[in-house]
Amino acid sequence: MDEDSIDLTRIPAIQQKRTVAFLNQFVVHTVHFLNRFSTACEEKLAELFLRIQQIETTPNILDAKLSSIPSLGDVTLGGSPLCGPSVAND
């Protein structure tokens, strides 16, 4: 007996058909949720893949446009383009 003094041996068991029905309902709802979740993830991944392709294509297009300008063929960078001229402190 438990602390409420209820004899659990005298309580009838849950019907097996009812247990199976609850389990089937749980499985159906879980599968439905997982299918919707999977579809949403696949759609987001497809959108992300397209954005990545666009990002990869943009520098290639820019490079091709810059390569088509003949006067830029002989230009060289003398230093790092990110660094400005150095100033000496006396």
Chimera marker file (.cmm) of the C-alpha trace (Angstrom):
<marker_set name="trace">
<marker id="1" x="0.000" y="0.000" z="0.000" r="1" g="1" b="0" radius="0.5"/>
<marker id="2" x="1.115" y="3.552" z="-0.636" r="1" g="1" b="0" radius="0.5"/>
<marker id="3" x="0.940" y="6.550" z="1.682" r="1" g="1" b="0" radius="0.5"/>
<marker id="4" x="-2.737" y="7.340" z="0.822" r="1" g="1" b="0" radius="0.5"/>
<marker id="5" x="-3.686" y="3.859" z="1.984" r="1" g="1" b="0" radius="0.5"/>
<marker id="6" x="-5.063" y="2.888" z="-1.421" r="1" g="1" b="0" radius="0.5"/>
<marker id="7" x="-4.648" y="-0.741" z="-2.278" r="1" g="1" b="0" radius="0.5"/>
<marker id="8" x="-3.466" y="-0.657" z="-5.879" r="1" g="1" b="0" radius="0.5"/>
<marker id="9" x="-4.042" y="-4.382" z="-6.267" r="1" g="1" b="0" radius="0.5"/>
<marker id="10" x="-7.796" y="-3.785" z="-6.079" r="1" g="1" b="0" radius="0.5"/>
<marker id="11" x="-7.849" y="-1.102" z="-8.793" r="1" g="1" b="0" radius="0.5"/>
<marker id="12" x="-8.546" y="-2.548" z="-12.249" r="1" g="1" b="0" radius="0.5"/>
<marker id="13" x="-5.859" y="-2.172" z="-14.898" r="1" g="1" b="0" radius="0.5"/>
<marker id="14" x="-6.247" y="0.220" z="-17.793" r="1" g="1" b="0" radius="0.5"/>
<marker id="15" x="-7.741" y="-1.541" z="-20.773" r="1" g="1" b="0" radius="0.5"/>
<marker id="16" x="-5.161" y="-2.636" z="-23.312" r="1" g="1" b="0" radius="0.5"/>
<marker id="17" x="-7.183" y="-1.208" z="-26.222" r="1" g="1" b="0" radius="0.5"/>
<marker id="18" x="-7.248" y="2.183" z="-24.545" r="1" g="1" b="0" radius="0.5"/>
<marker id="19" x="-3.493" y="2.100" z="-23.932" r="1" g="1" b="0" radius="0.5"/>
<marker id="20" x="-2.867" y="1.181" z="-27.571" r="1" g="1" b="0" radius="0.5"/>
<marker id="21" x="-5.181" y="3.989" z="-28.716" r="1" g="1" b="0" radius="0.5"/>
<marker id="22" x="-3.284" y="6.540" z="-26.583" r="1" g="1" b="0" radius="0.5"/>
<marker id="23" x="0.028" y="5.265" z="-27.887" r="1" g="1" b="0" radius="0.5"/>
<marker id="24" x="-1.169" y="5.386" z="-31.504" r="1" g="1" b="0" radius="0.5"/>
<marker id="25" x="-2.450" y="8.927" z="-31.033" r="1" g="1" b="0" radius="0.5"/>
<marker id="26" x="0.892" y="9.981" z="-29.567" r="1" g="1" b="0" radius="0.5"/>
<marker id="27" x="2.808" y="8.396" z="-32.457" r="1" g="1" b="0" radius="0.5"/>
<marker id="28" x="0.558" y="10.010" z="-35.078" r="1" g="1" b="0" radius="0.5"/>
<marker id="29" x="0.904" y="13.480" z="-33.533" r="1" g="1" b="0" radius="0.5"/>
<marker id="30" x="4.657" y="13.075" z="-33.102" r="1" g="1" b="0" radius="0.5"/>
<marker id="31" x="5.146" y="11.948" z="-36.703" r="1" g="1" b="0" radius="0.5"/>
<marker id="32" x="2.983" y="14.820" z="-37.952" r="1" g="1" b="0" radius="0.5"/>
<marker id="33" x="5.066" y="17.313" z="-35.953" r="1" g="1" b="0" radius="0.5"/>
<marker id="34" x="8.350" y="15.821" z="-37.155" r="1" g="1" b="0" radius="0.5"/>
<marker id="35" x="7.190" y="15.908" z="-40.789" r="1" g="1" b="0" radius="0.5"/>
<marker id="36" x="6.258" y="19.589" z="-40.510" r="1" g="1" b="0" radius="0.5"/>
<marker id="37" x="9.542" y="20.350" z="-38.746" r="1" g="1" b="0" radius="0.5"/>
<marker id="38" x="11.526" y="18.491" z="-41.405" r="1" g="1" b="0" radius="0.5"/>
<marker id="39" x="9.734" y="20.338" z="-44.205" r="1" g="1" b="0" radius="0.5"/>
<marker id="40" x="10.391" y="23.709" z="-42.583" r="1" g="1" b="0" radius="0.5"/>
<marker id="41" x="14.078" y="22.848" z="-42.109" r="1" g="1" b="0" radius="0.5"/>
<marker id="42" x="14.439" y="21.716" z="-45.722" r="1" g="1" b="0" radius="0.5"/>
<marker id="43" x="12.837" y="24.946" z="-46.977" r="1" g="1" b="0" radius="0.5"/>
<marker id="44" x="15.150" y="27.077" z="-44.849" r="1" g="1" b="0" radius="0.5"/>
<marker id="45" x="18.195" y="25.093" z="-45.984" r="1" g="1" b="0" radius="0.5"/>
<marker id="46" x="17.165" y="25.525" z="-49.632" r="1" g="1" b="0" radius="0.5"/>
<marker id="47" x="16.810" y="29.293" z="-49.133" r="1" g="1" b="0" radius="0.5"/>
<marker id="48" x="20.186" y="29.410" z="-47.404" r="1" g="1" b="0" radius="0.5"/>
<marker id="49" x="21.788" y="27.412" z="-50.217" r="1" g="1" b="0" radius="0.5"/>
<marker id="50" x="20.443" y="29.908" z="-52.780" r="1" g="1" b="0" radius="0.5"/>
<marker id="51" x="21.758" y="32.842" z="-50.747" r="1" g="1" b="0" radius="0.5"/>
<marker id="52" x="25.193" y="31.205" z="-50.483" r="1" g="1" b="0" radius="0.5"/>
<marker id="53" x="25.240" y="30.641" z="-54.251" r="1" g="1" b="0" radius="0.5"/>
<marker id="54" x="24.380" y="34.297" z="-54.823" r="1" g="1" b="0" radius="0.5"/>
<marker id="55" x="27.130" y="35.385" z="-52.435" r="1" g="1" b="0" radius="0.5"/>
<marker id="56" x="29.640" y="33.146" z="-54.222" r="1" g="1" b="0" radius="0.5"/>
<marker id="57" x="28.544" y="34.382" z="-57.657" r="1" g="1" b="0" radius="0.5"/>
<marker id="58" x="28.759" y="38.101" z="-56.862" r="1" g="1" b="0" radius="0.5"/>
<marker id="59" x="32.584" y="38.243" z="-56.448" r="1" g="1" b="0" radius="0.5"/>
<marker id="60" x="33.015" y="36.200" z="-59.636" r="1" g="1" b="0" radius="0.5"/>
<marker id="61" x="30.875" y="38.678" z="-61.570" r="1" g="1" b="0" radius="0.5"/>
<marker id="62" x="32.792" y="41.591" z="-60.071" r="1" g="1" b="0" radius="0.5"/>
<marker id="63" x="36.107" y="39.945" z="-60.962" r="1" g="1" b="0" radius="0.5"/>
<marker id="64" x="34.940" y="39.389" z="-64.545" r="1" g="1" b="0" radius="0.5"/>
<marker id="65" x="33.812" y="43.014" z="-64.846" r="1" g="1" b="0" radius="0.5"/>
<marker id="66" x="37.122" y="44.289" z="-63.484" r="1" g="1" b="0" radius="0.5"/>
<marker id="67" x="39.058" y="41.977" z="-65.794" r="1" g="1" b="0" radius="0.5"/>
<marker id="68" x="37.237" y="43.440" z="-68.796" r="1" g="1" b="0" radius="0.5"/>
<marker id="69" x="38.731" y="46.894" z="-68.130" r="1" g="1" b="0" radius="0.5"/>
<marker id="70" x="42.026" y="46.961" z="-70.079" r="1" g="1" b="0" radius="0.5"/>
<marker id="71" x="43.592" y="49.844" z="-68.130" r="1" g="1" b="0" radius="0.5"/>
<marker id="72" x="43.438" y="47.854" z="-64.882" r="1" g="1" b="0" radius="0.5"/>
<marker id="73" x="45.662" y="45.084" z="-66.239" r="1" g="1" b="0" radius="0.5"/>
<marker id="74" x="48.938" y="46.872" z="-65.405" r="1" g="1" b="0" radius="0.5"/>
<marker id="75" x="47.974" y="48.175" z="-61.960" r="1" g="1" b="0" radius="0.5"/>
<marker id="76" x="49.834" y="46.663" z="-59.022" r="1" g="1" b="0" radius="0.5"/>
<marker id="77" x="49.400" y="47.324" z="-55.348" r="1" g="1" b="0" radius="0.5"/>
<marker id="78" x="52.553" y="48.690" z="-53.716" r="1" g="1" b="0" radius="0.5"/>
<marker id="79" x="51.552" y="47.902" z="-50.156" r="1" g="1" b="0" radius="0.5"/>
<marker id="80" x="48.781" y="46.545" z="-48.098" r="1" g="1" b="0" radius="0.5"/>
<marker id="81" x="45.562" y="48.279" z="-49.103" r="1" g="1" b="0" radius="0.5"/>
<marker id="82" x="44.307" y="48.163" z="-45.529" r="1" g="1" b="0" radius="0.5"/>
<marker id="83" x="47.287" y="50.026" z="-44.035" r="1" g="1" b="0" radius="0.5"/>
<marker id="84" x="47.742" y="53.750" z="-44.415" r="1" g="1" b="0" radius="0.5"/>
<marker id="85" x="51.098" y="55.524" z="-44.722" r="1" g="1" b="0" radius="0.5"/>
<marker id="86" x="53.301" y="55.047" z="-41.712" r="1" g="1" b="0" radius="0.5"/>
<marker id="87" x="54.215" y="58.096" z="-39.686" r="1" g="1" b="0" radius="0.5"/>
<marker id="88" x="57.539" y="58.215" z="-37.850" r="1" g="1" b="0" radius="0.5"/>
<marker id="89" x="57.542" y="59.827" z="-34.413" r="1" g="1" b="0" radius="0.5"/>
<marker id="90" x="60.634" y="61.975" z="-33.802" r="1" g="1" b="0" radius="0.5"/>
<link id1="1" id2="2" r="1" g="1" b="0" radius="0.2"/>
<link id1="2" id2="3" r="1" g="1" b="0" radius="0.2"/>
<link id1="3" id2="4" r="1" g="1" b="0" radius="0.2"/>
<link id1="4" id2="5" r="1" g="1" b="0" radius="0.2"/>
<link id1="5" id2="6" r="1" g="1" b="0" radius="0.2"/>
<link id1="6" id2="7" r="1" g="1" b="0" radius="0.2"/>
<link id1="7" id2="8" r="1" g="1" b="0" radius="0.2"/>
<link id1="8" id2="9" r="1" g="1" b="0" radius="0.2"/>
<link id1="9" id2="10" r="1" g="1" b="0" radius="0.2"/>
<link id1="10" id2="11" r="1" g="1" b="0" radius="0.2"/>
<link id1="11" id2="12" r="1" g="1" b="0" radius="0.2"/>
<link id1="12" id2="13" r="1" g="1" b="0" radius="0.2"/>
<link id1="13" id2="14" r="1" g="1" b="0" radius="0.2"/>
<link id1="14" id2="15" r="1" g="1" b="0" radius="0.2"/>
<link id1="15" id2="16" r="1" g="1" b="0" radius="0.2"/>
<link id1="16" id2="17" r="1" g="1" b="0" radius="0.2"/>
<link id1="17" id2="18" r="1" g="1" b="0" radius="0.2"/>
<link id1="18" id2="19" r="1" g="1" b="0" radius="0.2"/>
<link id1="19" id2="20" r="1" g="1" b="0" radius="0.2"/>
<link id1="20" id2="21" r="1" g="1" b="0" radius="0.2"/>
<link id1="21" id2="22" r="1" g="1" b="0" radius="0.2"/>
<link id1="22" id2="23" r="1" g="1" b="0" radius="0.2"/>
<link id1="23" id2="24" r="1" g="1" b="0" radius="0.2"/>
<link id1="24" id2="25" r="1" g="1" b="0" radius="0.2"/>
<link id1="25" id2="26" r="1" g="1" b="0" radius="0.2"/>
<link id1="26" id2="27" r="1" g="1" b="0" radius="0.2"/>
<link id1="27" id2="28" r="1" g="1" b="0" radius="0.2"/>
<link id1="28" id2="29" r="1" g="1" b="0" radius="0.2"/>
<link id1="29" id2="30" r="1" g="1" b="0" radius="0.2"/>
<link id1="30" id2="31" r="1" g="1" b="0" radius="0.2"/>
<link id1="31" id2="32" r="1" g="1" b="0" radius="0.2"/>
<link id1="32" id2="33" r="1" g="1" b="0" radius="0.2"/>
<link id1="33" id2="34" r="1" g="1" b="0" radius="0.2"/>
<link id1="34" id2="35" r="1" g="1" b="0" radius="0.2"/>
<link id1="35" id2="36" r="1" g="1" b="0" radius="0.2"/>
<link id1="36" id2="37" r="1" g="1" b="0" radius="0.2"/>
<link id1="37" id2="38" r="1" g="1" b="0" radius="0.2"/>
<link id1="38" id2="39" r="1" g="1" b="0" radius="0.2"/>
<link id1="39" id2="40" r="1" g="1" b="0" radius="0.2"/>
<link id1="40" id2="41" r="1" g="1" b="0" radius="0.2"/>
<link id1="41" id2="42" r="1" g="1" b="0" radius="0.2"/>
<link id1="42" id2="43" r="1" g="1" b="0" radius="0.2"/>
<link id1="43" id2="44" r="1" g="1" b="0" radius="0.2"/>
<link id1="44" id2="45" r="1" g="1" b="0" radius="0.2"/>
<link id1="45" id2="46" r="1" g="1" b="0" radius="0.2"/>
<link id1="46" id2="47" r="1" g="1" b="0" radius="0.2"/>
<link id1="47" id2="48" r="1" g="1" b="0" radius="0.2"/>
<link id1="48" id2="49" r="1" g="1" b="0" radius="0.2"/>
<link id1="49" id2="50" r="1" g="1" b="0" radius="0.2"/>
<link id1="50" id2="51" r="1" g="1" b="0" radius="0.2"/>
<link id1="51" id2="52" r="1" g="1" b="0" radius="0.2"/>
<link id1="52" id2="53" r="1" g="1" b="0" radius="0.2"/>
<link id1="53" id2="54" r="1" g="1" b="0" radius="0.2"/>
<link id1="54" id2="55" r="1" g="1" b="0" radius="0.2"/>
<link id1="55" id2="56" r="1" g="1" b="0" radius="0.2"/>
<link id1="56" id2="57" r="1" g="1" b="0" radius="0.2"/>
<link id1="57" id2="58" r="1" g="1" b="0" radius="0.2"/>
<link id1="58" id2="59" r="1" g="1" b="0" radius="0.2"/>
<link id1="59" id2="60" r="1" g="1" b="0" radius="0.2"/>
<link id1="60" id2="61" r="1" g="1" b="0" radius="0.2"/>
<link id1="61" id2="62" r="1" g="1" b="0" radius="0.2"/>
<link id1="62" id2="63" r="1" g="1" b="0" radius="0.2"/>
<link id1="63" id2="64" r="1" g="1" b="0" radius="0.2"/>
<link id1="64" id2="65" r="1" g="1" b="0" radius="0.2"/>
<link id1="65" id2="66" r="1" g="1" b="0" radius="0.2"/>
<link id1="66" id2="67" r="1" g="1" b="0" radius="0.2"/>
<link id1="67" id2="68" r="1" g="1" b="0" radius="0.2"/>
<link id1="68" id2="69" r="1" g="1" b="0" radius="0.2"/>
<link id1="69" id2="70" r="1" g="1" b="0" radius="0.2"/>
<link id1="70" id2="71" r="1" g="1" b="0" radius="0.2"/>
<link id1="71" id2="72" r="1" g="1" b="0" radius="0.2"/>
<link id1="72" id2="73" r="1" g="1" b="0" radius="0.2"/>
<link id1="73" id2="74" r="1" g="1" b="0" radius="0.2"/>
<link id1="74" id2="75" r="1" g="1" b="0" radius="0.2"/>
<link id1="75" id2="76" r="1" g="1" b="0" radius="0.2"/>
<link id1="76" id2="77" r="1" g="1" b="0" radius="0.2"/>
<link id1="77" id2="78" r="1" g="1" b="0" radius="0.2"/>
<link id1="78" id2="79" r="1" g="1" b="0" radius="0.2"/>
<link id1="79" id2="80" r="1" g="1" b="0" radius="0.2"/>
<link id1="80" id2="81" r="1" g="1" b="0" radius="0.2"/>
<link id1="81" id2="82" r="1" g="1" b="0" radius="0.2"/>
<link id1="82" id2="83" r="1" g="1" b="0" radius="0.2"/>
<link id1="83" id2="84" r="1" g="1" b="0" radius="0.2"/>
<link id1="84" id2="85" r="1" g="1" b="0" radius="0.2"/>
<link id1="85" id2="86" r="1" g="1" b="0" radius="0.2"/>
<link id1="86" id2="87" r="1" g="1" b="0" radius="0.2"/>
<link id1="87" id2="88" r="1" g="1" b="0" radius="0.2"/>
<link id1="88" id2="89" r="1" g="1" b="0" radius="0.2"/>
<link id1="89" id2="90" r="1" g="1" b="0" radius="0.2"/>
</marker_set>
